[in-house]
Amino acid sequence: MPKQEDKMEKVVNLCKRRGFIFPGSEIYGGLANTWDFGPLGTELKRNIKNEWWKRFVHQRKDMVGLDAAIIMNPKVWEASGHVAAFNDPLVECKKCHGRFRADHIIEEELGEKTEGKSLEEIDGIIKASEFKCPNCGAVELGEARQFNLLFKTFIGPTEGSKSTAYLRGETAQGIFVNYKNILDTMRPKMPFGIAQIGKAFRNEITPGNFIFRTLEFEQMEIEYFVKPNEWEDNFNIWLQAMKDWLESLGVSPDNYHVREHGAEELSHYSKKTVDIEYNYPFGGFKELWGLAYRTDFDLKNHMDKSGKDMRYFDQQAGEKYLPHVIEPTFGVERTVLTLLLEAYTEEEVKSAKGENEIRTVLKLDKKIAPFEVAVLPLSKKEDLSSVATKIFQDLIQDFRAEYDETQSIGKRYRRQDEIGTPFCVTVDFESLEDKAVTIRDRDTMKQERVSVEDLKNVLKKALN
Ligand code: ATP
């Protein structure tokens, strides 16, 4: 296995080389901290989102889905507290004009958490400690100031405070403003949840570490509405559900842990938050997903500011109340990154010539690998490729399959290993006679001969 610190670079290289993830706007020199998902990354991402939706929406009777607008009435973000409180402390270097998160500098230099400290206190630490600029090394960091993470834009032809709008900073608010519509149309019984997958935007001061922190990203969020006095049980149930899903995707319990936020670290809306933190090659355990108890903070504020009654009428109990909210939140790109890191494996194997060589394999869970199976005719000759094409056409009715007839078979196996395809089906000259093909297993490299007739059933079994 590569050393932890090399692993990130190797995964980034593999992503570029094999068409998973490219730097954003690359032909123009890129745009810092934006990334584009290539053909294979798109498949991987889509499979992750589909798995999430299947597990948390389709397979439960207490959940419904939603797809709300990205641009919302700016009053939403005032009521939610984001305009006033969705801030990070920023310092600018007077020499190189680089901008940095003041809290990150303090954390890195002094190993001290700053959550709960006022801006003045943070500024005091920066001034007293004479930190070097992380970019140019000058000891000339300016005054710390609050920086709001919401991306601002303008609606219509005039730019001004009246036309100001925001790109949503979290998908959650789309759920809260539609909560009443869903009560009225779907008549859900408490407890119930609303799920949404969609883009969120944050003007992060120091993004970075590949797709870990970017300016735009997708969230898979659930707002789960409960009776106020039942929040704690539901919180614990959701925490377990999140851990179960993570492990079902192949993440080892050794590589993640659950960390509860200290009181001073809590977001403006939360009474209790835990992060599921993954052990990343850059700097150790960091937030992968979050689980927050948001109380009735959002519904209450939206009720106050909009004047609309957000209470739920509990027929059984014969009472009206504002539900409390448990929020499991999952970043899509962080999930992609985590699963790539977890899957990246290097193994020493013997080549055909008997020499030692390194085999790189993405041991992605079969549910989310871009392709489940690749069809590889041994040669491009017409009689082989017509048989292989027919097999491929048949497989794509039921599986995520790829067809590849370029390069030597050894190189094609290596490529399929690197993109995480669990099975390769090789069509050779014997196939023309015996109507059978060879299935190669990504992880064991074992090969098995199966009849074309049985192929689908064998694959179905192996993929489940
Ligand atoms: P962090 O502390 O890392 O900034 P956060 O606590 O602000 O994250 P949340 O508001 O809880 O994050 O967002 C929910 C999820 O969205 C996170 O658990 C993470 O997976 C993802 N996420 C948040 N910010 C970003 C970002 N800038 N880029 C990519 N994913 C992000």
Boltz pocket constraint, residues with backbone or C-beta under 6 A from the ligand:
constraints:
  - pocket:
      binder: B
      contacts: [[A, 170], [A, 202], [A, 204], [A, 207], [A, 211], [A, 212], [A, 213], [A, 214], [A, 215], [A, 216], [A, 217], [A, 218], [A, 219], [A, 287], [A, 288], [A, 289], [A, 290], [A, 329], [A, 330], [A, 331], [A, 332], [A, 333], [A, 334]]
      max_distance: 6.0
